[in-house]
């Protein structure tokens, strides 16, 4: 089992920045990539960014150039640095870990509101 705890959400003005953190615990060795998803009101959950154990990253087109995903293996933590935030970035952000044997784990979510 893997436990994921997100933090760092909140209210920010358009154009502002925010950093989300996701701390993983439990069967860390089974994880082969981690990522961030988001779900806006009335919309489906969508992938935002992902990072593999090797450090390869990919991003949704809507956040490329504005968001950066990174990981600190010593702290078993993944970060999502979000810059140039827009109102359409408002959503609940979820951390996800994909592990061997088709296991998928989710955090509880952290709310991000971009508004003036």
Buried (B, 14 or more C-beta within 10 A) or exposed (E): EBBBBBBBBEEBEEEEEBEBBBBBEBBEEBBEBBBBBBBBEEEEBEBBBBBBEEEEBEBBEEBEEBBBBBBEEEEBBBBBBBBEBEEEBBBBBBBBBBBEEEEEBBBEBBEBBBEE
